[in-house]
Amino acid sequence: MDLTSRIRLHTGSEMPVLGLGTWQLTDNTADVIATALDLGYPMIDTSGDYGTQPGIGDGLRKKSAQRSDFYLATKVEETENAYEATKKNLGELGLDHADLMLIHRPPSTGAGEELWRGLIRAREEGLTRDIGVSNYSAELIDRLIEATGEVPALNQVEWSPFGHSMELKRHHDDKGIIIQAYSPLTRTRRLGDETLAEIGRAHEKSPAQVLIRWNLQRGTVPIPKANQRQHLEENIQVFDFTLSEDDMAALDQLNEHYSSLGRLPYL
Ligand SMILES: NC(=O)c1ccc[n+]([C@@H]2O[C@H](COP(=O)([O-])OP(=O)(O)OC[C@H]3O[C@@H](n4cnc5c(N)ncnc54)[C@H](OP(=O)(O)O)[C@@H]3O)[C@@H](O)[C@H]2O)c1
């Protein structure tokens, strides 16, 4: 596996195994994106509510990036008309299509079947190659599938050794739904954990690199965010070591359903 590796979605499309998160990447977004592209980042994650879409578009144009050079995932808000919001997002990015469009979170009233139908329409019109959800529980996903017959390509959720659910993973594996891991570095809050440090020392890697590698080896797709060049570089130097089965088991055992948002919405 390396930075050019791809994971297959149930739709037949392929997606990079690692991407760059852009929440709060609001200082010099275009420059950070240009640096990330230079370093070889194959995927960028954003959202209509991050404020980063115009800067990402600027960064892509600054590097004259070809559309096939990068995978772009973005999200519509649960309060929006999903089809119209898809067009608005593409306008901000300056792109004619996304690779992946997600419902950012389920609406308070239920599973969001209308939002899902809006994304299905957007995909049918070529505005996005694939569609998925974020912050969804297994039960809410089952309701979307029951209403439309359309299985989300992936579910983007907060996911780290400190906060994850093997039950959700089993449900998603059964249905061929990929888990994309947001806040994979726990927004730095657990980087000082002693188990992480110990495993990192054994492989001469940082705690952040151990967290990213844990995802790669579990088949979940991390999207760490970084403003600083040193972090951007460090977070992709994760393909030259392998966590042992004991390391993986020790990391799994750190699970306490930790969430930097206060609660894992899929539990
Ligand atoms: N769907 C959703 O509801 C949802 C929710 C949250 C996040 N997300 C997505 O997931 C992405 C990642 O999550 P996140 O931004 O919440 O948190 P994160 O990636 O876990 O952590 C980002 C923080 O870690 C720092 N960092 C990055 N690399 C580091 C390294 N190697 N060593 C030490 N510190 C490092 C960054 O610092 P610097 O920036 O200073 O480099 C930043 O403060 C977001 O940007 C967004 O795209 C989605």
The ligand as an ORCA input file, in Angstrom:
! r2SCAN-3c Opt
* xyz 0 1
  N     -18.334     14.901      8.838
  C     -18.158     15.571      9.948
  O     -19.094     15.866     10.713
  C     -16.751     15.983     10.327
  C     -16.486     16.441     11.635
  C     -15.183     16.777     11.948
  C     -14.177     16.671     10.996
  N     -14.469     16.255      9.713
  C     -13.400     16.159      8.668
  O     -12.312     15.416      9.154
  C     -11.124     16.196      9.093
  C     -10.158     15.824     10.197
  O     -10.742     15.999     11.475
  P     -10.394     17.220     12.458
  O      -9.917     18.384     11.686
  O     -11.577     17.376     13.340
  O      -9.233     16.671     13.420
  P      -7.870     15.854     13.275
  O      -7.497     15.630     11.873
  O      -8.005     14.695     14.194
  O      -6.831     16.853     13.972
  C      -6.415     18.071     13.393
  C      -5.430     18.705     14.349
  O      -4.263     17.873     14.462
  C      -3.101     18.633     14.220
  N      -2.135     17.765     13.556
  C      -2.168     17.335     12.276
  N      -1.140     16.505     12.029
  C      -0.439     16.409     13.180
  C       0.728     15.699     13.539
  N       1.357     14.922     12.664
  N       1.170     15.825     14.806
  C       0.536     16.615     15.719
  N      -0.576     17.306     15.425
  C      -1.074     17.198     14.165
  C      -3.529     19.787     13.352
  O      -2.641     20.860     13.526
  P      -2.315     21.948     12.370
  O      -3.578     22.252     11.648
  O      -1.780     23.107     13.148
  O      -1.266     21.376     11.452
  C      -4.915     20.067     13.915
  O      -4.812     20.854     15.082
  C     -11.672     17.630      9.181
  O     -10.718     18.597      8.828
  C     -12.855     17.527      8.262
  O     -12.428     17.539      6.899
  C     -15.735     15.894      9.388
*
